[in-house]
Amino acid sequence: MSYAQEEAREITVSDVMRSEVLAAEADWSLDKLAEFLVDHSISGAPVTSADGELGGVVSMTDIVRQNSMADSVPDTDTTHDVYLYELERHMSREEIKVFHTEYESPVRVRDIMTPMIFRVSEDTRIQDVAETMLKGRIHRVFVTRGDKLTGIITALDMLQI
């Protein structure tokens, strides 16, 4: 075994993890979640409850999956078009805009998150983390001390070792 390989075996999570962890909240709307992920240029985040408990993980893939499922459900609300047509016969488009309301999906982060969390402690060998990420096909592992979230390691972090 080479010196570099031997040295890599000694690296622990605390040597690689990022302590600043951006988290999503379980009761956020999907629009707020998407905005959060895009604004911070991240593809996923841990999900915490109002009291800070780690409850799961959510990613852009979860949003896409949810949106594609919503698009595949047939629209049964056909009366809306009938009412709109009738309004257009009696009112101008500007007058109709007054009646417009924004629709916010009732789906929340807690509804689409993955509740399975891969946790490691700060003294876990980085080689064990790499094996877990490969076997589990996961992109991020959360570092905890007790029940408290103290850091994160992503697949990109692993490439920088």
C-alpha positions as CSV (number, residue, x, y, z in Angstrom):
1,M,0.0,0.0,0.0
2,S,1.3,3.4,-1.0
3,Y,1.9,6.3,1.5
4,A,-1.0,8.2,-0.1
5,Q,-3.4,5.3,0.3
6,E,-2.2,4.9,3.9
7,E,-2.6,8.6,4.6
8,A,-6.2,8.6,3.1
9,R,-7.2,5.8,5.5
10,E,-6.4,8.2,8.4
11,I,-8.6,11.1,7.2
12,T,-11.8,11.5,9.2
13,V,-15.0,13.2,8.7
14,S,-13.9,16.2,10.8
15,D,-11.1,16.8,8.3
16,V,-13.5,17.1,5.3
17,M,-16.9,18.2,6.5
18,R,-18.4,21.6,6.1
19,S,-19.8,23.0,9.4
20,E,-22.0,25.6,7.8
21,V,-25.1,23.6,6.8
22,L,-28.1,25.2,5.0
23,A,-31.3,23.4,5.9
24,A,-34.8,23.5,4.5
25,E,-37.8,23.5,6.8
26,A,-40.4,20.7,6.7
27,D,-43.4,23.1,6.3
28,W,-42.0,25.1,3.4
29,S,-43.9,25.1,0.1
30,L,-42.2,23.6,-2.9
31,D,-41.9,27.0,-4.5
32,K,-40.0,28.3,-1.4
33,L,-37.8,25.1,-1.5
34,A,-36.9,25.5,-5.1
35,E,-36.1,29.2,-4.6
36,F,-33.9,28.3,-1.6
37,L,-32.0,25.6,-3.5
38,V,-31.4,27.8,-6.6
39,D,-30.5,30.9,-4.5
40,H,-27.8,28.9,-2.7
41,S,-26.6,26.9,-5.7
42,I,-27.2,23.6,-4.0
43,S,-29.0,20.5,-5.2
44,G,-30.3,19.3,-1.9
45,A,-30.4,19.9,1.8
46,P,-31.3,18.4,5.1
47,V,-34.9,19.0,6.3
48,T,-35.5,20.2,9.8
49,S,-38.6,20.7,11.8
50,A,-39.6,24.0,13.6
51,D,-37.6,22.9,16.7
52,G,-34.5,22.0,14.6
53,E,-34.8,18.2,14.6
54,L,-33.3,16.5,11.6
55,G,-36.2,14.8,9.8
56,G,-35.0,14.0,6.3
57,V,-33.3,15.1,3.1
58,V,-34.8,16.8,0.1
59,S,-33.3,17.5,-3.4
60,M,-34.1,19.0,-6.7
61,T,-34.9,15.5,-7.9
62,D,-37.7,15.3,-5.4
63,I,-39.2,18.5,-6.7
64,V,-39.0,17.3,-10.3
65,R,-40.5,13.9,-9.3
66,Q,-43.4,15.6,-7.5
67,N,-44.0,18.0,-10.4
68,S,-44.0,15.2,-13.0
69,M,-46.5,13.2,-10.8
70,A,-48.8,16.3,-10.6
71,D,-48.7,16.7,-14.4
72,S,-49.7,13.1,-14.9
73,V,-52.9,13.4,-12.8
74,P,-55.8,14.3,-15.2
75,D,-57.4,17.6,-14.6
76,T,-61.0,17.0,-13.4
77,D,-61.8,20.7,-12.9
78,T,-63.4,21.4,-16.3
79,T,-66.0,23.9,-14.9
80,H,-63.3,26.5,-14.6
81,D,-63.1,26.9,-18.4
82,V,-66.9,27.2,-18.7
83,Y,-67.0,30.0,-16.1
84,L,-64.0,31.7,-17.8
85,Y,-65.7,31.5,-21.2
86,E,-68.9,33.0,-19.8
87,L,-67.0,35.8,-18.0
88,E,-65.1,36.7,-21.3
89,R,-68.5,37.2,-23.0
90,H,-69.5,39.9,-20.5
91,M,-66.2,41.4,-19.3
92,S,-62.9,42.7,-20.6
93,R,-59.7,40.8,-19.9
94,E,-58.6,43.6,-17.5
95,E,-61.8,43.2,-15.5
96,I,-61.3,39.5,-15.3
97,K,-57.8,39.9,-13.9
98,V,-59.3,41.4,-10.8
99,F,-60.7,37.9,-10.0
100,H,-57.4,36.1,-10.5
101,T,-55.9,34.4,-7.4
102,E,-52.6,32.7,-7.1
103,Y,-52.8,29.0,-6.4
104,E,-50.2,27.6,-4.1
105,S,-49.8,23.9,-4.0
106,P,-50.7,22.3,-0.7
107,V,-47.7,20.0,-1.0
108,R,-45.0,20.7,1.5
109,V,-41.3,19.7,1.9
110,R,-42.3,17.0,4.4
111,D,-44.5,15.4,1.7
112,I,-41.7,14.9,-0.7
113,M,-38.6,14.5,1.4
114,T,-36.7,11.3,1.9
115,P,-37.0,10.4,5.6
116,M,-33.9,8.1,5.5
117,I,-30.9,10.0,6.7
118,F,-27.3,8.8,6.4
119,R,-25.6,10.1,9.6
120,V,-21.9,9.8,10.6
121,S,-19.9,11.1,13.5
122,E,-17.0,13.4,13.2
123,D,-14.5,10.7,14.0
124,T,-15.7,8.3,11.2
125,R,-13.1,7.4,8.7
126,I,-13.6,9.1,5.3
127,Q,-13.0,5.8,3.6
128,D,-16.1,4.4,5.3
129,V,-18.1,7.5,4.2
130,A,-17.0,7.0,0.6
131,E,-18.0,3.3,0.7
132,T,-21.4,4.2,2.2
133,M,-22.1,6.9,-0.4
134,L,-21.1,4.5,-3.3
135,K,-23.2,1.6,-2.0
136,G,-26.2,3.7,-1.1
137,R,-25.9,5.8,-4.2
138,I,-26.3,9.0,-2.1
139,H,-24.9,12.5,-2.6
140,R,-24.7,13.8,0.9
141,V,-24.1,12.5,4.4
142,F,-24.9,14.4,7.6
143,V,-22.5,14.8,10.4
144,T,-24.2,14.6,13.8
145,R,-23.2,14.8,17.4
146,G,-25.9,13.2,19.3
147,D,-29.1,14.4,17.6
148,K,-27.6,17.7,16.6
149,L,-26.6,18.4,13.0
150,T,-23.0,19.6,13.0
151,G,-21.9,19.3,9.4
152,I,-22.3,17.9,5.9
153,I,-20.2,16.0,3.4
154,T,-21.3,15.9,-0.2
155,A,-20.0,13.9,-3.1
156,L,-18.2,17.0,-4.4
157,D,-16.4,17.4,-1.0
158,M,-15.2,13.8,-1.4
159,L,-13.6,14.6,-4.8
160,Q,-11.5,17.3,-3.2
161,I,-9.6,14.9,-0.9
